[in-house]
Amino acid sequence: MNDIDAPLPPDDLGDRVSEVFDLIGALYRRGLRKLEQDEAVEGVSVGVRSVLVLLHRYGPMTVPQMGRVMALTRQFVQRMVNDAVDRDWAEATPNPAHQRSSLIRITGEGEAVITAILAREHALNRQVGGDLTDAELRACARVLKEMLRTFDPADAD
């Protein structure tokens, strides 16, 4: 193993992770701005988009489950779910496991909306340059997961 493959000492690691955070911040702001511009066209807020993506990928969920997955308050997620329900993109159904917490299910119209959004985003993501390799993307995901794990205990109220 050469020096480039060796784990970084804590001080160097802190500096390098800070660089990653700076890049993530810029990417998040630009990505959010792009999503918000598209929201004006499709009428889907970033929050409702997140709810629809969860329901599309994982099936029916309760509001508290969605809040935990997205690390957002139940109240915020409930507002986003209410918006989706008002637009007929989602619906509340009885929850056999817990009568007080309905399951939220995506509707056919919601599937059509989120499928179109994801297709457009996929087309945009295909334009990412740099001749990236699978190994590089796996390494990037590994770094981001480790960074995320650092904050899990603090946010697990």
N, C-alpha and C positions, 0 to 999 in steps of 0.2 A: 504494500500500500504506500503510495507516495503522499506527499504533504497535501495535495489537493483532495485526496480521498479521506484524510484524517479528520475526525471531529474537531470543530473549532474550539479554542479556549473560550470560556464564558464572556470575557470582555469583547473579543472579536465577534463572537456569535451575536451578542447584543447589538453591536454596530451593524452587522449584516442584516439582522432581522429588522432593524429600524429602516434600512433601505427598502426592504420588502414592504413594510407597512406604508412607507411613502408612496410606493408604486401602486399598492392596493388602493390607497386613498384616491389617487388620481384616476385610476381605472374605475373605481366605484362612482365617483362624481361624474365622469364622462359617460359611463354606462347608464347611470340614473337619468342624466340629462337626455340621452337618446331615447330611453324608455318613456320619459315624460313627453317628449316631442311626438312619439308614436301614439301616446295616450290620447292626444288631441284628435288624432285621426280615428282611432278605434274606440275611444271612450273607456278604456280599461286603465284604472290607476295602477301604480306599481304594487300597492298592497293587495288589491283584488287579483292582479296577475299572480302574485305569490300564492294566494289561496287556491286559485284555479290550477296552478302547476302542481301543488301538493295533492289535490283531489284527483287530478289527471294521472299522476304517477303512482299514487299509493291507494287510491280508492277512498271510500267514505271514512271520515274522521270526525271526532268531536272538536269543538273549538279549543278546549284545553290541550288536546293532543297537538293541534296545529300550532298553538302558542309555544308549546315546548320545543317542537321541531324547529320553528323559526326564531326561537329565543325572543319572543315578543309577548307583551301582556295579553291576557285573555280579553280584556276590554278592547284593545286595538284590533285584535283578530276578529272579535265579534262584530265590530263596525265594518270591517272589510267583508265578512261573510254576509252581513245584512245588505251591503251594497250589491254583492253578487246575487243574492236571492231576489232583491228588488229588480234586477235586470234579467231575471229568469235564467241565470247562468249556474245557479246552485239551488238546492232545496234541502230543507230539514226533513229527516225521516226518523221514525221511532228507533231508539237504540235498545235492543234486547238486553244489553249488558248493564245499562244504567238509565233508568227512566227519566232522570232530571237533566240529562245531557244528550240532546239529539245528535244523531249522526248527520253530518253535512255531506251531501252527495252532489257531484257535478251533473248537470243536465246535458242533454244532447246539444242544446244551443251553446252551453258553456264549453263543451268539448270542441265544437266548431271554432269558437273564438280562440281558445288557448292553442289549438292545433295550428291555426293560422299565425298566431303570434310566434310560436316556437319555430315554425317553418321559416318565417322571416328572420328571426334571430339566428337560426342555423345557417341561412344563406349569408348573413353578415359575418358570422364566425368563420365561415369557410374562407373569407378573405384575409384572415390573419396571416401575416407573412413570417419570414424568418426561417423557412424550411424546418419547422419544429418536428422533432421525432417523438415517437411514443414514449421512449425512455425519458426524454426531457419533460414531457407533460406529466408522466407518473411521478417524477422527482418533484415537480412543482406542486402537484396535489399532495404529496407526502409532506412537504414543507408547510403548506397551508394548513393541513390537518393538525400538525404538531403545534403550530401557532394557535389554532383554534382551541386545541386541548388545554393550552396554558390558561385560557380564560374560563373554561367550563366550571371549575370549582367555585370561582368567584361569582358566577352568574347563576348558579344552581339554587337559587333561593327556595 
